[in-house]
Amino acid sequence: MQFLFGVLGLTLVALALQFNGLYGQDAHEYLRQSLAFRSVLSGHFFNITEQGSLDFAPGYPFLGALFQVFNLPAIFSLQAISILAAGISLLLLERLLIVLSPGTTRLSRLAFIGLLCLGAPLFIRAGICSMSDSLGLALALAALLSGLKSLEIRSIREILYFAFFTSAAISVRYAMAALLLPLVIVFLLLMVQKKQWLSVLASGMIGISVFMVFSVLKNGVGLNLFQHSLVSQWSLLNLFKASFENINGHISYLVINLLYIIFYPILHPGFCILLPGLLLLFKKTDIHLPAKKILAACLLCYLLLLGGIAHQNLRYLLPAYTLWLLLLFPAWDRFFAYGGYFFKKTTYGVLLAVFFCQIAGAVWFIKPIIARNHLEINTANTLKMTLKSDDTLYAFDLDIALKTYLPELKHVNLWSNRYDSFEIGAYILFNEQRLAAQWAGKNPMLNWEHLQEHYVLHPVLTLQDGWVLYKIRNE
């Protein structure tokens, strides 16, 4: 029921917002790679290893390519995968609650999942966006479920499922390696202790097979977690920093990384405002089971990875929030059972208030991505009426989206290289006010400053949000 409710609800949200799942550079890069994999599966050549591929795990775009084999549009396929994965995550979350908290009522579990997971603004956002977050979460939960069930019933089949889902989760989101590492270590220690060498061999072969498939398809590029631009700068010192300079330019955040990983998953309104209250009802006995101690270790390991990265992104915290839900469910169950019995009106009043706050939060957090999506589409539609198919367009930030909607143009990215000369008669799309601070001293601004100094930029169009289209002249 929760699967169908989640899929139907997220589909209606996407349709009501007229949102195709694409916003920002990441979503469009996933689309490009999915089209590349589809071309490879059809026996044609496509440049999968273009600039930017190293930072993207191949699993999500590859699954999108498989959907396209059945003649489904690429853009539709990627968003459909996110929606379906979100529905599966809800189903798996209940299965995990049954394993971790047996004896609880289904009504308590469904109310918990509906309010604190499906109702979380960032879960909704992940479910309708063409990003790997939703699929990565679903596969990680599948790995946790099979792994914890195997520890309980000692099933070889569940061990093999765990190996497959772990490999698949890492192939979709590299960061899942940190989240699942404690459980992998527990399995290895148990199998070595019991001399289950056949299980070790079979699990290893499954994991290697998954990675080999992607390695062949992607020419061996982009499968190394340590090649990721953010992970390569990982440092414990980043826990105590709030300002960073990396491939994303100069960025300053409100709090240092240590406070970000500790407080944001439980206090940020992008998740659920009820979670801090559940902490007050938490008891030490809630994590006395070995399985819950393993989950706590998974949470700690994952947060440590995020804390050492020179970047903060609420998207990355969704798996951490989900693990918090698994650990805090006993506190919810006490609140739901005793509150519903002794203080029914007050309890239901609190839940109703939380529900409306969740709706307001969802509107607040989804609004920027819808605005960005509409900006990209509207800009592309405007440029389509102005530029010819053989025109050259220099751009940054919006250029990845414009490649999706205007593939016939010759696109030149202002971030990847410094240019000493520019094509006369070409066009440049730029937003100096938006980009100046973050990209000071970086290629986008250095190229822009070089253009202003050596060329005449004739304004052609003023677009929304401060974007301007210029024509490059030499006088």
C-alpha positions as CSV (number, residue, x, y, z in Angstrom):
1,M,0.0,0.0,0.0
2,Q,2.8,2.4,0.9
3,F,4.5,1.7,-2.4
4,L,1.4,2.6,-4.5
5,F,0.6,5.6,-2.3
6,G,4.1,6.9,-2.6
7,V,4.4,6.4,-6.3
8,L,0.9,7.8,-7.0
9,G,1.5,10.8,-4.7
10,L,4.9,11.7,-6.2
11,T,3.6,11.3,-9.7
12,L,0.7,13.7,-9.1
13,V,3.1,16.2,-7.5
14,A,5.4,16.1,-10.6
15,L,2.5,16.5,-12.9
16,A,0.9,19.3,-10.9
17,L,4.2,21.2,-10.9
18,Q,4.8,20.5,-14.6
19,F,8.2,19.2,-13.6
20,N,10.2,16.8,-15.8
21,G,12.8,16.0,-13.1
22,L,15.6,18.0,-14.6
23,Y,17.2,20.9,-12.8
24,G,20.8,22.0,-12.4
25,Q,24.0,20.5,-13.9
26,D,23.8,17.1,-12.1
27,A,20.4,16.1,-13.5
28,H,21.4,17.0,-17.0
29,E,24.7,15.2,-16.8
30,Y,22.8,12.0,-15.6
31,L,20.6,12.4,-18.7
32,R,23.6,12.8,-21.0
33,Q,25.2,9.7,-19.6
34,S,22.0,7.7,-19.8
35,L,21.8,8.6,-23.5
36,A,25.4,7.5,-23.8
37,F,24.7,4.1,-22.3
38,R,21.6,3.7,-24.5
39,S,23.8,4.4,-27.6
40,V,26.4,1.9,-26.4
41,L,23.7,-0.7,-25.8
42,S,22.5,-0.1,-29.4
43,G,26.0,-0.8,-30.7
44,H,26.9,2.8,-31.4
45,F,29.8,5.0,-30.1
46,F,29.1,7.8,-27.7
47,N,31.6,9.7,-25.6
48,I,30.7,8.5,-22.1
49,T,33.9,9.7,-20.5
50,E,33.4,13.4,-21.3
51,Q,34.4,15.9,-18.7
52,G,32.5,15.4,-15.5
53,S,32.0,11.7,-15.7
54,L,34.4,10.9,-12.9
55,D,32.0,12.4,-10.3
56,F,29.0,10.3,-11.4
57,A,28.5,6.7,-10.4
58,P,27.2,4.9,-13.5
59,G,24.3,2.8,-12.0
60,Y,21.5,5.3,-12.2
61,P,22.0,6.5,-15.8
62,F,22.6,2.9,-16.9
63,L,19.2,1.8,-15.5
64,G,17.7,4.8,-17.3
65,A,19.3,3.4,-20.5
66,L,17.6,0.0,-19.9
67,F,14.3,1.7,-19.6
68,Q,14.9,3.4,-22.9
69,V,15.4,0.0,-24.5
70,F,11.6,-0.3,-24.2
71,N,11.3,2.9,-26.2
72,L,10.5,5.1,-23.2
73,P,11.7,8.7,-23.5
74,A,15.0,9.3,-21.7
75,I,13.8,12.2,-19.6
76,F,10.7,10.3,-18.6
77,S,12.8,7.2,-17.7
78,L,15.1,8.9,-15.3
79,Q,12.2,10.6,-13.4
80,A,10.2,7.4,-13.4
81,I,13.1,5.5,-11.8
82,S,13.3,8.1,-9.0
83,I,9.6,7.9,-8.3
84,L,9.6,4.1,-8.3
85,A,12.7,3.9,-6.1
86,A,11.0,6.3,-3.6
87,G,8.0,4.0,-3.4
88,I,10.3,0.9,-3.0
89,S,12.2,2.8,-0.2
90,L,8.9,3.2,1.7
91,L,8.2,-0.5,1.4
92,L,11.7,-1.5,2.4
93,L,11.6,0.9,5.4
94,E,8.5,-0.9,6.8
95,R,10.2,-4.3,6.2
96,L,13.2,-3.0,8.2
97,L,11.0,-1.8,11.0
98,I,9.5,-5.2,11.3
99,V,12.9,-6.8,11.6
100,L,14.2,-4.2,14.0
101,S,11.1,-3.6,16.1
102,P,8.9,-6.8,16.0
103,G,5.6,-6.7,17.7
104,T,4.7,-3.1,16.7
105,T,1.4,-2.4,15.0
106,R,1.1,-1.8,11.2
107,L,-0.8,1.4,11.9
108,S,2.1,2.7,13.9
109,R,4.6,1.8,11.2
110,L,2.5,3.2,8.4
111,A,1.8,6.5,10.2
112,F,5.5,6.8,11.0
113,I,6.6,6.2,7.4
114,G,3.9,8.4,5.9
115,L,4.6,11.4,8.2
116,L,8.3,11.2,8.8
117,C,9.5,9.7,5.5
118,L,7.0,10.3,2.7
119,G,6.2,13.7,4.2
120,A,9.8,14.8,4.5
121,P,10.3,17.7,2.0
122,L,13.8,16.4,1.0
123,F,12.4,12.9,0.4
124,I,9.7,14.3,-1.9
125,R,12.4,16.3,-3.7
126,A,14.5,13.2,-4.2
127,G,11.5,11.3,-5.4
128,I,10.6,13.6,-8.3
129,C,14.1,14.7,-9.4
130,S,16.3,13.0,-12.0
131,M,19.1,12.3,-9.6
132,S,20.5,9.2,-8.1
133,D,19.5,10.0,-4.5
134,S,16.2,8.1,-4.5
135,L,17.6,5.0,-6.2
136,G,20.7,5.0,-4.1
137,L,18.6,5.1,-0.9
138,A,16.4,2.2,-2.1
139,L,19.3,0.0,-2.9
140,A,21.1,0.8,0.4
141,L,17.9,-0.1,2.3
142,A,17.6,-3.3,0.3
143,A,21.2,-4.1,1.3
144,L,20.5,-3.3,5.0
145,L,17.4,-5.5,4.9
146,S,19.0,-8.5,3.4
147,G,22.1,-8.1,5.5
148,L,20.2,-7.8,8.8
149,K,17.9,-10.7,7.9
150,S,20.9,-12.8,7.1
151,L,22.4,-12.1,10.5
152,E,19.2,-13.2,12.1
153,I,18.4,-16.3,10.1
154,R,21.9,-17.2,8.8
155,S,20.6,-17.5,5.2
156,I,23.1,-18.0,2.4
157,R,20.6,-16.6,0.0
158,E,20.3,-13.4,2.0
159,I,24.1,-13.1,2.1
160,L,24.2,-13.2,-1.7
161,Y,21.3,-10.6,-1.9
162,F,23.3,-8.4,0.4
163,A,26.4,-8.7,-1.8
164,F,24.4,-7.8,-4.9
165,F,22.5,-4.9,-3.4
166,T,25.6,-3.5,-1.7
167,S,27.5,-3.5,-5.0
168,A,24.5,-2.0,-6.8
169,A,24.0,0.7,-4.2
170,I,27.7,1.7,-4.5
171,S,27.4,1.7,-8.3
172,V,24.6,4.2,-8.0
173,R,25.9,6.4,-5.1
174,Y,29.6,6.1,-4.2
175,A,28.9,7.4,-0.7
176,M,26.9,4.2,0.0
177,A,30.3,2.4,0.4
178,A,30.8,4.3,3.7
179,L,27.2,3.7,4.9
180,L,27.4,-0.1,4.3
181,L,31.0,-0.6,5.4
182,P,30.3,-1.6,9.0
183,L,27.8,-4.3,7.9
184,V,30.3,-5.5,5.3
185,I,33.0,-5.8,7.9
186,V,30.6,-7.7,10.3
187,F,29.8,-10.2,7.5
188,L,33.4,-10.8,6.6
189,L,34.4,-11.4,10.2
190,L,31.5,-13.8,10.7
191,M,32.2,-15.7,7.5
192,V,35.9,-16.0,8.2
193,Q,35.3,-17.0,11.8
194,K,32.9,-19.8,10.6
195,K,35.2,-20.6,7.7
196,Q,32.4,-20.1,5.2
197,W,34.9,-19.6,2.3
198,L,32.3,-20.5,-0.3
199,S,30.1,-17.6,0.8
200,V,33.1,-15.3,0.8
201,L,33.9,-16.3,-2.7
202,A,30.4,-16.2,-4.0
203,S,29.8,-12.7,-2.5
204,G,33.1,-11.4,-3.9
205,M,32.2,-12.7,-7.3
206,I,28.8,-11.0,-7.3
207,G,30.4,-7.7,-6.2
208,I,33.1,-7.9,-8.8
209,S,30.7,-8.9,-11.6
210,V,28.5,-5.8,-10.9
211,F,31.5,-3.5,-11.1
212,M,33.0,-5.2,-14.2
213,V,29.8,-4.6,-16.1
214,F,30.0,-0.9,-15.5
215,S,33.7,-0.8,-16.0
216,V,33.3,-2.3,-19.5
217,L,30.5,0.0,-20.4
218,K,32.3,3.1,-19.1
219,N,35.7,2.2,-20.4
220,G,37.0,1.9,-16.8
221,V,36.5,5.6,-16.1
222,G,34.5,6.9,-13.1
223,L,34.3,3.7,-11.0
224,N,36.9,4.8,-8.4
225,L,35.4,6.4,-5.3
226,F,38.7,8.1,-4.5
227,Q,38.8,9.8,-7.9
228,H,35.7,11.8,-7.0
229,S,36.6,15.5,-6.9
230,L,35.1,16.0,-3.5
231,V,36.4,12.8,-1.9
232,S,39.9,13.5,-3.2
233,Q,39.9,16.6,-0.9
234,W,38.5,14.7,2.1
235,S,40.1,15.6,5.4
236,L,39.2,15.4,9.1
237,L,40.2,19.1,9.3
238,N,37.1,19.9,7.2
239,L,35.0,19.0,10.2
240,F,36.0,22.3,11.7
241,K,35.5,24.4,8.6
242,A,32.6,26.3,7.1
243,S,34.2,27.9,4.1
244,F,35.8,25.9,1.2
245,E,37.4,26.5,-2.2
246,N,37.1,23.6,-4.6
247,I,35.7,22.8,-8.0
248,N,32.5,24.5,-6.9
249,G,34.3,27.7,-6.4
250,H,34.3,29.7,-3.2
251,I,31.5,28.7,-0.9
252,S,30.8,29.6,2.7
253,Y,28.2,27.8,4.9
254,L,26.3,28.8,8.0
255,V,27.9,26.2,10.3
256,I,31.1,24.1,10.3
257,N,30.8,20.6,8.9
258,L,30.8,19.0,12.4
259,L,27.6,20.8,13.4
260,Y,26.2,20.2,9.9
261,I,26.5,16.4,10.2
262,I,25.3,16.3,13.9
263,F,22.3,18.6,13.8
264,Y,21.1,18.9,10.2
265,P,19.7,15.3,9.9
266,I,17.6,15.7,13.0
267,L,16.9,19.4,13.2
268,H,16.7,20.7,9.7
269,P,13.1,21.5,8.5
270,G,13.9,19.8,5.2
271,F,13.3,16.5,7.0
272,C,10.7,16.4,9.8
273,I,10.2,18.8,12.7
274,L,9.0,15.9,14.9
275,L,12.3,14.2,15.0
276,P,13.8,16.3,17.9
277,G,10.8,15.4,20.0
278,L,11.5,11.7,19.5
279,L,15.0,12.2,20.8
280,L,13.5,13.2,24.1
281,L,11.6,9.9,24.2
282,F,14.7,7.9,23.2
283,K,16.0,5.2,25.7
284,K,19.3,3.3,25.7
285,T,17.4,0.1,25.4
286,D,16.2,1.2,22.0
287,I,19.5,0.2,20.5
288,H,20.3,-2.9,22.6
289,L,19.9,-5.2,19.7
290,P,23.2,-6.0,17.7
291,A,21.4,-5.1,14.5
292,K,20.7,-1.6,15.8
293,K,24.3,-1.2,17.0
294,I,25.4,-2.0,13.5
295,L,23.0,0.6,12.1
296,A,24.4,3.2,14.5
297,A,27.9,2.3,13.2
298,C,26.6,2.7,9.6
299,L,25.2,6.1,10.5
300,L,28.4,7.2,12.2
301,C,30.6,6.0,9.3
302,Y,28.5,7.8,6.7
303,L,28.4,11.0,8.6
304,L,32.1,10.9,9.1
305,L,32.5,10.7,5.3
306,L,30.2,13.7,4.8
307,G,32.0,15.7,7.5
308,G,35.3,15.4,5.9
309,I,34.1,16.5,2.5
310,A,34.7,20.2,1.5
311,H,31.1,20.6,0.7
312,Q,27.6,20.7,2.3
313,N,24.5,19.4,0.5
314,L,21.2,18.5,2.1
315,R,20.7,15.8,-0.6
316,Y,23.6,13.8,0.9
317,L,21.9,13.8,4.3
318,L,18.8,11.9,3.2
319,P,20.4,8.4,3.9
320,A,21.5,9.6,7.3
321,Y,18.0,10.9,8.1
322,T,16.6,7.5,7.1
323,L,18.9,5.7,9.5
324,W,17.9,8.0,12.2
325,L,14.3,7.0,11.5
326,L,15.1,3.3,12.0
327,L,16.9,4.0,15.3
328,L,14.2,6.3,16.6
329,F,11.1,4.3,15.7
330,P,10.8,2.8,19.2
331,A,10.5,6.3,20.6
332,W,7.8,7.1,18.0
333,D,5.9,3.8,18.8
334,R,5.8,4.8,22.5
335,F,4.5,8.3,21.6
336,F,1.9,6.9,19.1
337,A,0.7,4.1,21.4
338,Y,0.6,5.9,24.8
339,G,-0.3,9.3,23.4
340,G,-3.1,7.8,21.3
341,Y,-4.5,6.0,24.3
342,F,-4.1,8.5,27.1
343,F,-4.0,11.9,25.3
344,K,-5.8,11.1,22.0
345,K,-6.8,14.7,21.1
346,T,-3.5,16.2,22.0
347,T,-1.6,13.5,20.1
348,Y,-3.7,13.8,17.0
349,G,-3.5,17.6,17.2
350,V,0.3,17.5,17.3
351,L,0.4,15.1,14.3
352,L,-2.0,17.2,12.3
353,A,0.1,20.3,13.0
354,V,3.3,18.4,12.0
355,F,1.5,17.3,8.8
356,F,0.7,20.9,7.8
357,C,4.2,22.0,8.6
358,Q,5.5,19.3,6.4
359,I,3.4,20.5,3.5
360,A,4.7,24.1,4.0
361,G,8.2,22.8,4.2
362,A,7.8,20.8,1.0
363,V,6.6,23.9,-0.8
364,W,9.5,25.9,0.5
365,F,12.2,23.3,-0.5
366,I,10.7,22.3,-3.8
367,K,10.0,25.8,-5.0
368,P,13.7,26.6,-5.9
369,I,14.1,23.5,-8.1
370,I,10.9,24.2,-9.9
371,A,12.0,27.8,-10.5
372,R,15.4,26.5,-11.8
373,N,13.7,23.9,-14.1
374,H,11.4,26.6,-15.6
375,L,14.3,29.0,-15.9
376,E,16.2,26.4,-18.0
377,I,13.3,25.6,-20.2
378,N,12.2,29.2,-20.7
379,T,15.8,30.2,-21.5
380,A,16.1,27.4,-24.0
381,N,12.8,28.3,-25.7
382,T,13.8,32.0,-25.9
383,L,17.3,31.2,-27.4
384,K,15.7,28.8,-29.8
385,M,13.9,31.7,-31.4
386,T,17.1,33.9,-31.5
387,L,20.0,31.6,-32.4
388,K,20.6,29.6,-35.6
389,S,21.5,25.9,-35.4
390,D,25.1,26.5,-36.4
391,D,25.7,29.3,-33.9
392,T,28.4,29.0,-31.2
393,L,27.3,29.7,-27.6
394,Y,29.7,30.2,-24.8
395,A,28.1,29.7,-21.4
396,F,28.4,28.4,-17.8
397,D,26.0,27.1,-15.3
398,L,23.0,27.0,-17.7
399,D,25.1,25.4,-20.5
400,I,24.5,21.8,-19.4
401,A,20.8,22.3,-19.5
402,L,21.0,24.1,-22.8
403,K,22.8,21.1,-24.3
404,T,19.7,19.0,-23.4
405,Y,17.2,21.4,-24.9
406,L,19.3,22.9,-27.7
407,P,21.6,20.1,-28.9
408,E,22.0,21.6,-32.4
409,L,24.1,24.5,-31.1
410,K,27.8,24.4,-30.7
411,H,28.3,24.7,-26.9
412,V,31.5,25.9,-25.3
413,N,31.9,25.6,-21.6
414,L,33.5,28.6,-19.8
415,W,34.5,26.4,-16.7
416,S,36.5,23.6,-18.2
417,N,39.2,25.8,-19.9
418,R,40.8,29.2,-20.1
419,Y,40.5,30.7,-23.5
420,D,42.9,33.2,-25.1
421,S,40.6,33.9,-28.0
422,F,36.9,33.8,-28.7
423,E,35.0,33.3,-31.9
424,I,33.9,36.6,-33.4
425,G,30.1,36.5,-34.1
426,A,29.5,33.9,-31.4
427,Y,27.3,34.4,-28.4
428,I,27.8,34.3,-24.7
429,L,25.2,33.7,-22.0
430,F,26.3,35.0,-18.7
431,N,25.1,36.3,-15.3
432,E,27.9,38.3,-13.7
433,Q,25.9,39.3,-10.6
434,R,25.1,35.6,-9.8
435,L,28.6,34.2,-10.6
436,A,31.1,36.8,-9.6
437,A,31.5,36.0,-5.9
438,Q,31.5,32.2,-6.0
439,W,33.8,32.0,-9.1
440,A,36.2,34.8,-8.5
441,G,39.6,33.9,-9.8
442,K,38.2,30.7,-11.5
443,N,37.9,30.0,-15.1
444,P,34.3,31.3,-15.6
445,M,35.1,34.7,-14.2
446,L,38.6,34.8,-15.8
447,N,37.1,34.1,-19.2
448,W,34.4,36.7,-18.7
449,E,37.0,39.3,-17.6
450,H,39.2,38.5,-20.7
451,L,36.1,38.9,-22.9
452,Q,35.3,42.3,-21.4
453,E,38.9,43.5,-21.8
454,H,39.6,42.4,-25.4
455,Y,36.2,42.2,-27.1
456,V,33.0,44.2,-27.5
457,L,30.0,42.5,-26.0
458,H,26.8,43.6,-27.6
459,P,23.6,42.8,-25.5
460,V,21.1,40.9,-27.5
461,L,18.6,39.6,-25.0
462,T,18.0,40.2,-21.3
463,L,16.5,37.0,-19.8
464,Q,15.0,36.3,-16.4
465,D,17.0,36.2,-13.1
466,G,19.7,38.5,-14.5
467,W,20.9,36.3,-17.4
468,V,22.0,38.2,-20.5
469,L,22.8,37.0,-24.0
470,Y,25.6,38.9,-25.7
471,K,27.1,38.8,-29.2
472,I,30.9,38.9,-29.4
473,R,32.4,41.6,-31.6
474,N,35.9,42.8,-32.1
475,E,35.0,46.5,-32.3
